[in-house]
Amino acid sequence: MPGHPGEPVVAAMTDDIEQVARRYIRYTAIGALVITVVWHLGYDLTMTVTGWPVFRWPELAAVAWLVHTAIAVIAALALTRDSRGPARVRELVVAALAVNVAVILACHPEDLLGPIDWGWGSVGWLGVVLLWNRPRWRAEAIAFLCANAGIMLAAMAVTGTLDRVSVAKYLVVMAGSATLQLGYMAGCHTLRSRAEDAVLLARSLAADDAWRTSARTIHADRLRRYAAIREVAESLLEQLADGADPGDPGVREDCTAGAMRLRRLITEREDLPDELVSTLRRRIDAAERRKVLVTAPPFGANLPALPQGVREDLLRAPIQALDGARSRARVTVSAMSAMVSVAVVADSDDLPISTSPVHESSGVVVTYQRQEGEVWVNSIWQGG
């Protein structure tokens, strides 16, 4: 139920651990981005600059480095925004693989496995940040790394560099880079999963605690209601046992008041009420102890969550009318998904009223009417 007393408890107990989980998600993504950027600036740029005279087409290598940088920037913006890879990932993945092809073409065949051919080892980290935190990241990352490895293997076959030494170099680099890249993704995914599991467990434990608190409150409220019912019945029966005349107007008035109070107490809901309802019930009890006949249809269900300050503004004027009632009052509460109305009709002559609606800062509007010795007060809040 909205306004449930256990909700602040649940929020307080889970907020810290949810923040930890969000940090895991955010900072593991930033870690992948940092590795990609540092690798690209520290190694790829160095090899592009120092290997400039060695490249067959150095301008193509420079263009490949710039495209790699642009893809990394796009991934960085996505990761810093929501800790997830960019939306148009298919096009970017193709562009990343094209970077590998461009660097291969920029090299002479004898430099295919040399230091200046930086694309095939570096592009894998682009795949990490592009595919980060996607629903099928594992299968997509494996497919991307296989495609990257296949491009390099095809280039080796075309240039005739499939001797034992070249193949050994190829396997070492591919196995090492793929292990680092997939290992980092898998490790971070495990950390995020454990953090999310911790959040779910914390919510479950907090919800159990809130449920136990609610059960105790319901039990206490039930005992209060039973005690009040017993008090009313005992008072009436004692009067009659002591010889009170059932035809006496005073006795009949007490019996009528007692019957109305019994009817209200019996029809009250068993579930835990909203704080607004609890406050109204306490004021109704106080009015009935003053021998005020209070009519209050059952209320308490379907109350929406109220912003700060709304509850107090809704209750202030109706409670003043109820507290000022001389002999009778009627209390009603109406609610919809984004509206709550509290109305009191009472024979109260002392309540100051306004001829025009009163607009509270919380958005509550209070209207008053006085007619034939009765005052009608209606407070209404409509959520935006």
N, C-alpha and C positions, 0 to 999 in steps of 0.2 A: 504494500500500500504506500502511496506517496506520503511523505512526512513521517514515515515509520521511524521510531526512535532508534532502531538499530542501524539505520543507514549511515549516520555520522560515524558510528563505531566501525562499521565495515570500511568506510572510506579512510578513516584514520589508520586502521590496521594494515590496509593494503597499499596506501599511497607511497610509502617509502620503498617497498619492494617493487612496485610498478616503475618507479623512477629508476631503480637499479636495472630493471629489464630494458627500459628505454635506452639507458646508457650503453648497455651491452650491444644493442642493435645499432645505435648511432656510431659508437667508437670502433666497432669492428669494421663497419663500412668505411669510416675515415682511415683506418689502418690499411685496408686494401688500396685505397686511393693514394695514400702516402707512398706505399711500396711502388705502385705503378709510376707515380710522378718522379720519385727519386731515381728509380731505375732508368726512366726515359731521359731525365736530365743528366744523370751522372754517367751512364754508360752509352746510351744511344747517341746523345749529342757529342760526347767525346769522340766516339768512333767515326761519326759523320765528319767532324772537323778534322781530326788527325788523319783520317783515311781519304780526304778529299782528292789528293793527287793519285791515289791508287784506284779509285772508282773508275769504271768504264764510263758511266754517265753520272757524275756527282750531282748535277742539278736534280735528277730524278730521285736520288737518295735524300736530298734536301726537301723536296716536295713530300716524299713519304714521311719524313720526320715531322713536317708541319701538319700533315693530315692526321698522323698519330696523335699529335698534340691537340688538335681540334676535337678529336673523338674523346680524348681524356678529359677535356674541359666540359664537354656535354655530359659525360658520365659523372663528373664531379658535381655539377649543378644539380643533377638528379639525386645523387647520394646525399648531399647536404640538405636537400629539401625534404625528402621522406625516406632516406636510408634504403633506397631501392634503385635499381638500374633504370635507365631512360625508357620511355614508352616505345619509341620507334627503334626497337633493338635489332630487328632483322636487317634493316638497311645499314646500321652502324656495324654490325658483325661482318657483313659483306665488305664494308669499307676497311675494317681492320684486317681482314684477310688479304685485301688488295694491297695494303701496306707491305705485307710480307712479300707479295709477288713483285712489287715495285723495287724493294731493296735487292731482291735476288737478281732482277734484270739490270740493276745499276752496277752489279759486281761482275768482274771477269770470272769465267768458269773456275779458274784455279783458286779464286778467293771465296768460293761458295761456302766453305766451312770455316773461313777465317774470321777474325774478330770484327772486320768491317761489315760483315753480313749479320747485322744486329736484329733484323726483323723477326726471324723465326723464333728467337728466344724471348723477345720482348712483347710480341703481339699477344702471347698467352695471358699476360697481366691485363691487357685491355679487355680480353674476354672475361676475366674475373670481375672487373668493375661494371662491365656492361650487363652481365647476367646475374648480378648480385641480388640475392633475396627474392628471386623469382620463384613461382610455384614449382617449376620443373628445372630448377637451376642445375641439378646434378647431371641429368641427361643432356641438357643443352651445353653445359661446360665440357662434358666428355666429347660431344659431337664437334664442338668448336676446336678443341685441342687436336682431335683426330684429323679434322680438315686442315689445320695448320701444319701438322706433321706430314700429311699426305702431299700438300703443296711442296714442301721441302724435299720429300722423297722423290716426287716427280721431277723436280728440277735436277736432282742428282742423277736420275736415270737419263734425262735428256742430255746432260753435259758429260755423261760417262764417268762419273765419280762414285761408282759403286764398289770400289775396292774395299778390302777388309778394314783398313785403317779409317777410311772415310765413313763406312757404315758404323764402325765402333764409335767414332766421334759423334755421329748423328744420334745413335742410341743413347749415349751418355747425356748429351745435351737435352734431348727430348724427354728422357726418363727423369732427369733431374728437375727440369723446369716444370713439367707436368705434375710431378710429385709435390713440388712446392706450391704450385697454384691450386691444385685440387685439395691438397692437404690443408692449406689455409682456409679455403672455402668450407670444407667439411668441419674443421675445428671450430670456426666461428659459428657455423650453423648449429653445432652441438651446444656451444655456449648460449646462443640465443634460445634454443629449445629448452635448455635447463632453466634459464631465467624465466621463460614463459610458464614452464611447469610450476616454478616457485610462486609466480603470481596467482595461478589457478588454485594452488594449494592454500595460499594465504587467504584468497577470497572465500574458499570453502570453509576454512577454519573460522574466519571472521563471521561468515553467515551462520555457522553453527552456534557461535557465541551469541550472536544477535537473536537467533531463534530461542535459545535458552533464556535470554533476558526477556524476550517477548512473552514466553510461556509463564515466567514468574510474574510479569506485570499483569497478564490476563488472569492468572490465579488470584493475585491480590485484588484486582478489580472485581472479580466474581465474589470474593469474600466480603468486600465492601458493600456490594449490592445486596448480598444475602443478609448482612447485618442491618442494612437500612430497611429491607423488607420486614425483618423480624421486629425492628424497632417500631415501625408503623403499626404492624399487626398487634404487638403487645400493648402499645399505647391505647389503641381502640378497644381491645378486649378488656384491659384493666378498667377503662372508664365504664364499660357496660357491666363488668363484674362488681364495680363499686356502687352500682345502683343508678347509673346515669339513665335518664329517660330518653329512649330512642326518638320520641316525638319532640324533644327539645330542639329548637332551631340551632343552638350552639353545637349540640352533639351531632346533629345531622350535617352541619357544615364541616365538622371535624371528620366525619365519616366520608363525606364527599371528597375532601382534600386527601384523606388517606387512600381512598380508592384510586384517585387520579395518580397519586404518587406510586402506588403499587403497580398500576398499569404501565407507567413509564419505566419503572425499574425492571419489570419482567420482560418488556419488549426491547430493552437495550441489547445491542449486539454483543456477542461474546468475544469477537476478535478485537485486537488491539486498536483503539481509536486514534485518530489524528489528534495532535495537540490542540487544535482548534476545538474539536469536539470535547476533549477532556476538560478544557477551560469552561466551555458552556455548561457541561454537566455539573461541574463544581458550583457554578453560580446558580444553576437551577436548584440544586440541593439546598443551597443557602437560602434561596427565596422560599422554598417549601417549608423550611424550618421556621420561617416567619409567618407561616400560615397563608402564603400566597398560593392560589390555585394555578398551577402551571400546566399548560397543554404543550406537549413537545412530541411530535411524531418521531418515530425512529430515524436517526440520521447517523452518518459516519462512513458511508460507503462511497466509493468513486470520487473522493476528494483529490484534486490534482496537487502536485507539488507547488508550494507557494514561495515566491521570492522573498528575500529578506525584508522584513518590515510590513509585509502585506497582512499577515495574520493579526498583528497588533491593531492595525488600522481597521480591519474588518470587524473586530470584536469590541472596540472601544465604545462606540455609541450604542450598539445593542445591549451591551452589559450595563451601561448607565441606565437605560430604560428598564431593564430587568431588575436591577438593584433598587430602582425607585418605585417599583410596582407596589400598590397598596393591597390589592386583594386578588388580582388575576393577571395572567400574562400568557401569551402564546409565542413559542419560539420555533422558527423553521430555518432549516439549512438546505439550500439547493446547490447542486454542483453538476458541472459538465466537464468536458476534457480541459477547457481553458476558461472556466467561469465558476466563481463561488459567490453565493449570496447568503447573507445572514440577516434575518428579519425578526423583529420583536414588536408585538402589539401588547401594550400594558396600560393599566389605568394609573398613569403617573402624571401628576400635575406640575411637578417641580422641575422636570427636565427641560432645559433651555433648548429651543429648536431653531433651525434656520429655515427661512422661507424659500431659499434657493439651494440647489444641491451643493454639497461641500466636496471639493476635490482634494484628496490627500496627495502628498508627494509620491507615494507608492503606487498610485494609479487607482486606489479605492475611491469610489464615489458614494457619498452618504446622503440619503434623502429623508426628509421628515414630513409627517402630516399629523395634525391634531384635530380630533373630531369627537364630540359628545363625551368628553371626559377621558378619552383614550389618546395615546400617542403611538404612532407607527414609525418605526425606524428601520430603514433598509440600507445595509452596506453591501456593495457589489464590487467585485474585482473581475476584470476580463483581461486575460493574458493576451499579449500582442503576438 
